[in-house]
């Protein structure tokens, strides 16, 4: 009997939107990346919100916002509780990227009195 493999694009297929795919292999659901863009529009995460509680593991491939930017939000607000996996360089650079992005958004928000998203802890080593 063969292996069942299904790939479901959740975001980023036909546009320059952030990347997020659901990869199901014999019923085990991998979330491949969990990106967001600089606008932090929660509407982009609607497809993810429908499957986030069914995810068994998250695989992060790159350390930029387009590949991991929505991960803290998804874990805090969308019920994503799966363990997160990446290489050591992606993990370390990803932490720096998220802190840098958070701080730059915060400074920008404070200077313009805009709303900003807080940085939620996502990974512990």
Secondary structure, DSSP 8 states (H G I E B T S, - for coil): ----EEEEEEE-SSSSS--EEEEEETTEEEEE-----TT--GGGGHHHHHHGGG--EEE---SSHHHHTTHHHHHHHS----EEE--HHHHHHHHHHHHHHHHHHHHHHHHHT------------
